[in-house]
Amino acid sequence: MEGVKNIATGLYSETTIEEGFFILKFNNETTEAQQIAREVDSSFIQFHFCAKGNSVFQFNEGNYKLPLAEEHSLLLYNPQRDLPINLEIAPESWVISVFISIKKFHSLFSREADFITFLSDENRDRKYYKDGLISPSMAIVLNQLMNYNLHPSVKALYFKGKVYELISLYFNRPSEADVEQCPFLVDEDNVAKIKRAKDIVIARMAEPPSLQELADEINLSLNKLKEGFKQIYGDSVYSFLFDYKMEVARQLLASGSHNVNEVGLRIGYSTASHFIAAFKKQYGTTPKKYIQSLS
């Protein structure tokens, strides 16, 4: 992900937090506005925080501009097109930008994330834009990130802790808002019903209901069930369930307490051959070879 140009010495620094998760710091202590450019592809959610001064994001070759003032933040995500950084940062200004891949982001908020395939081709249709104020608690973390002065050996660990703290504070909601959901869908009326649908198919994974039966049970239309499930869990109901079942199967096989036939029956395969074929499709190896690889 190269693409930095036209920057003064010391103005720009980049730190990788984890795979699919990095932070940029822009610190313009000069007397002139500075221009910064960096490629960022469409798989990333962007969080921008202006801790001091002013800056302007330019898109579409400068035809569209988004100002970012002191103590303000911007959240940008467009799965349909890349959003490269083209930032003009004013003198005496600080900007901190956090980039998280959509898959990594969902994993922060979903316990099922280890076996959910996010952003299927059919789901690349929602974009988000949000501006907001930086809270006092967020301002403290931003200043700590800008004024980092610890030993280099702990830099990566320190930044990781602080960036997770920053994202937690950004999405902090009142304690009464207890619906389990992705923060992008805080205004979605049917999130609780969709979560219930997910719980139902997991609980009955050996004999799951049809989509229409599931929609009737949670009192949603079939279309709202299908659309809402994709928005929250990044996949269709049955594709999600297949991934879930395969992960359950993998864990049961790894535990050594069930043989291949028992595992297949437990997750809903009446014949061992069908289970073996499904397992191989998911993991590229047979259940028996997978067990052998663990010993």
matplotlib code that plots the C-alpha trace (Angstrom):
import matplotlib.pyplot as plt

x = [0.0, 2.4, 1.3, 2.8, 4.0, 4.6, 5.2, 7.6, 10.1, 8.5, 5.0, 3.8, 4.2, 2.5, 2.2, 0.7, -1.4, -2.4, -3.1, -5.8, -5.4, -3.1, -2.8, -1.4, -0.3, -0.1, 1.8, 2.2, 4.3, 5.4, 4.1, 2.6, -0.3, 0.9, -0.5, -0.5, -1.6, -1.9, -3.7, -6.4, -8.5, -12.3, -11.9, -11.0, -13.2, -11.5, -11.6, -10.1, -9.6, -8.4, -6.8, -5.5, -5.9, -7.7, -7.6, -9.5, -10.0, -10.3, -11.9, -12.7, -9.6, -10.5, -14.1, -15.5, -14.1, -14.7, -13.4, -12.2, -12.0, -10.3, -12.0, -14.0, -14.0, -15.0, -15.9, -15.8, -16.6, -17.5, -17.3, -18.0, -14.9, -11.4, -11.1, -7.5, -6.3, -5.7, -5.3, -4.5, -3.4, -3.2, -0.1, 0.1, -2.4, -2.6, -4.6, -4.7, -6.3, -7.2, -7.9, -9.5, -10.5, -14.2, -13.5, -11.3, -13.8, -16.7, -14.5, -14.4, -18.1, -19.2, -18.4, -19.0, -16.4, -13.8, -16.1, -18.1, -17.1, -17.7, -18.5, -19.8, -20.1, -23.9, -23.2, -21.0, -23.8, -23.7, -21.6, -21.3, -20.4, -20.5, -19.0, -18.9, -17.2, -14.2, -15.1, -12.7, -11.7, -11.0, -8.9, -6.7, -6.0, -5.3, -2.8, -1.1, -0.7, 0.7, 3.1, 4.3, 7.6, 8.2, 11.0, 10.7, 10.5, 7.0, 5.7, 3.7, 2.1, 1.4, -0.2, -2.3, -3.7, -4.4, -6.1, -8.4, -9.2, -9.9, -12.3, -14.0, -14.6, -15.8, -18.5, -19.4, -23.1, -25.4, -25.6, -29.4, -28.6, -28.0, -28.9, -26.0, -25.3, -22.7, -22.4, -23.2, -26.7, -27.6, -30.8, -31.9, -35.2, -35.0, -31.5, -32.8, -35.0, -32.1, -29.9, -32.7, -32.8, -29.0, -29.5, -32.3, -30.3, -27.3, -29.5, -31.1, -28.2, -28.8, -32.3, -32.6, -35.9, -36.6, -36.0, -39.8, -40.3, -37.5, -39.0, -42.4, -40.9, -39.1, -42.0, -40.1, -40.8, -38.6, -36.8, -36.1, -34.7, -32.4, -31.3, -30.9, -28.9, -26.4, -26.0, -25.3, -23.4, -22.0, -23.4, -26.6, -28.3, -27.4, -23.9, -23.3, -24.8, -22.5, -19.4, -20.6, -21.3, -17.9, -16.2, -18.2, -17.2, -13.5, -13.6, -15.4, -12.8, -9.9, -11.3, -10.9, -14.2, -16.2, -15.5, -16.2, -19.7, -20.8, -19.6, -21.4, -24.7, -24.3, -24.2, -26.9, -25.4, -27.2, -24.4, -20.7, -19.8, -21.8, -20.1, -16.7, -17.3, -18.6, -15.6, -13.1, -14.9, -14.4, -10.9, -9.3, -8.7, -10.8, -11.8, -9.6, -6.6, -7.3, -7.4, -4.1, -2.5, -3.1, -1.2]
y = [0.0, 2.6, 6.1, 8.7, 11.9, 15.6, 15.4, 17.4, 15.4, 14.2, 15.1, 11.5, 8.2, 4.9, 2.0, -1.4, -2.6, -6.0, -7.5, -5.3, -2.6, 0.4, 3.9, 7.1, 10.2, 13.5, 16.3, 19.6, 21.8, 23.9, 27.4, 26.2, 23.8, 20.4, 17.9, 14.2, 11.4, 7.7, 4.8, 3.0, 0.3, -0.2, -3.0, -0.5, 1.5, 4.9, 6.9, 10.3, 12.5, 16.1, 16.6, 20.1, 22.7, 22.1, 19.8, 19.1, 15.7, 15.9, 13.3, 12.9, 14.8, 17.7, 18.0, 16.9, 18.2, 17.2, 19.6, 18.1, 20.7, 20.6, 18.2, 16.6, 13.1, 11.5, 7.9, 6.9, 3.6, 2.8, -0.8, 0.0, 2.2, 2.9, 6.1, 7.2, 9.7, 13.2, 15.4, 19.0, 19.7, 23.3, 24.7, 23.6, 20.8, 17.2, 14.4, 10.8, 8.3, 4.7, 2.1, -1.2, -3.8, -4.6, -8.2, -7.2, -4.6, -7.0, -9.4, -6.8, -6.9, -10.4, -13.6, -15.6, -13.7, -16.5, -18.4, -15.7, -14.7, -11.0, -8.8, -11.4, -10.1, -9.6, -7.4, -4.8, -2.2, -0.1, 2.9, 5.0, 8.5, 10.0, 13.1, 13.7, 15.4, 14.1, 13.4, 14.5, 10.8, 10.3, 13.5, 12.1, 9.0, 11.0, 13.2, 10.1, 8.7, 12.0, 12.5, 8.9, 9.0, 5.4, 3.0, 1.8, -1.8, -1.2, 1.1, -1.6, -2.9, 0.7, 1.7, -1.4, -0.8, 2.9, 2.3, -0.3, 2.1, 4.8, 2.7, 1.5, 5.1, 6.1, 3.4, 3.7, 3.8, 4.2, 1.1, 0.8, 0.2, -3.5, -4.8, -6.9, -5.4, -3.8, -0.1, 0.8, -0.4, 1.4, 2.7, -0.6, -1.5, -5.2, -6.0, -7.9, -10.1, -10.8, -11.8, -14.2, -15.7, -16.3, -17.9, -20.1, -21.6, -22.2, -24.0, -26.1, -26.5, -30.2, -29.5, -25.8, -24.2, -23.0, -19.3, -18.8, -20.7, -18.7, -15.4, -16.3, -17.3, -14.0, -12.0, -10.4, -10.6, -12.9, -10.0, -8.2, -11.4, -11.9, -8.3, -7.7, -10.9, -10.0, -6.4, -7.7, -10.9, -10.3, -13.4, -15.2, -17.3, -20.7, -19.7, -18.4, -21.6, -23.8, -21.9, -22.2, -26.0, -26.6, -24.8, -26.8, -29.9, -28.9, -28.3, -31.6, -33.5, -31.7, -32.6, -36.3, -37.1, -37.9, -39.9, -38.7, -40.3, -38.9, -35.4, -35.5, -36.6, -34.0, -31.1, -32.5, -34.8, -38.1, -39.7, -39.6, -39.1, -35.8, -34.6, -35.5, -33.7, -30.6, -30.6, -31.0, -28.1, -25.8, -26.8, -28.5, -31.8, -34.7, -35.0, -38.1, -36.3, -33.3, -35.5, -37.1, -33.7, -32.9, -35.9]
z = [0.0, -1.2, -2.3, 0.0, -1.7, -1.3, 2.4, 4.6, 6.7, 9.9, 8.8, 8.3, 10.1, 9.6, 12.1, 11.4, 14.4, 12.9, 9.5, 8.0, 10.7, 10.6, 11.8, 10.1, 12.0, 10.3, 12.2, 10.3, 12.5, 9.5, 8.6, 5.3, 4.4, 3.4, 0.9, 1.6, -0.7, 0.0, -1.8, 0.3, -1.3, -0.9, 1.7, 4.5, 6.8, 7.5, 10.8, 10.8, 13.9, 13.9, 17.3, 16.5, 13.7, 10.5, 7.4, 4.3, 2.5, -1.3, -3.4, -7.1, -8.2, -5.9, -7.1, -3.7, -0.4, 3.2, 5.9, 9.1, 11.9, 15.3, 17.7, 14.9, 13.4, 10.1, 9.4, 5.7, 4.0, 0.4, -0.6, -4.2, -4.8, -3.4, -1.3, -1.6, 0.9, -0.5, 2.6, 2.9, 6.4, 7.7, 9.6, 13.3, 12.7, 13.8, 12.2, 13.2, 10.8, 11.6, 8.8, 9.5, 6.9, 7.0, 7.9, 10.8, 11.9, 12.0, 14.0, 16.8, 17.2, 16.3, 18.3, 15.1, 13.1, 13.0, 10.6, 8.8, 5.3, 5.3, 2.2, -0.2, -3.7, -3.2, -0.1, -1.7, -1.8, 1.4, 2.0, 5.2, 6.1, 9.5, 11.1, 14.8, 17.8, 19.6, 23.2, 26.0, 26.6, 22.9, 22.9, 25.7, 23.7, 20.5, 22.3, 23.8, 20.3, 18.9, 21.8, 22.2, 24.0, 25.2, 24.3, 20.6, 21.8, 23.2, 20.5, 18.6, 21.8, 23.1, 19.7, 19.6, 23.1, 22.4, 19.0, 20.4, 23.2, 20.7, 18.6, 21.8, 22.8, 19.4, 19.4, 23.1, 23.6, 26.7, 28.8, 28.1, 24.4, 24.8, 21.4, 20.0, 16.6, 14.3, 15.2, 11.6, 12.1, 15.3, 13.6, 12.3, 13.8, 13.1, 14.4, 17.4, 15.2, 12.8, 15.8, 16.9, 13.4, 13.7, 17.2, 15.8, 12.9, 15.1, 17.8, 15.1, 12.7, 12.2, 11.0, 10.2, 9.3, 5.7, 5.1, 5.0, 8.2, 9.8, 8.6, 10.0, 13.3, 13.8, 12.4, 9.5, 5.8, 3.8, 2.0, 5.3, 6.8, 3.8, 3.5, 7.2, 7.7, 5.0, 6.4, 9.9, 9.3, 5.9, 4.3, 3.4, 6.1, 4.7, 3.7, 7.3, 8.6, 6.4, 7.7, 11.2, 10.9, 9.4, 12.2, 14.8, 13.0, 13.0, 16.7, 17.5, 15.4, 17.1, 20.5, 19.7, 21.4, 18.3, 15.2, 11.6, 11.4, 14.7, 13.9, 10.5, 12.1, 14.9, 12.4, 10.1, 7.5, 7.2, 5.3, 6.0, 2.3, 2.2, 5.3, 4.0, 0.8, 2.6, 5.0, 2.1, 0.2, 3.2, 4.4, 1.4, 3.2, 4.5, 8.2, 8.6, 7.2, 9.3, 12.5, 11.4, 10.9, 14.6, 16.0]

ax = plt.figure().add_subplot(projection="3d")
ax.plot(x, y, z, "-o")
ax.set_aspect("equal")
plt.show()
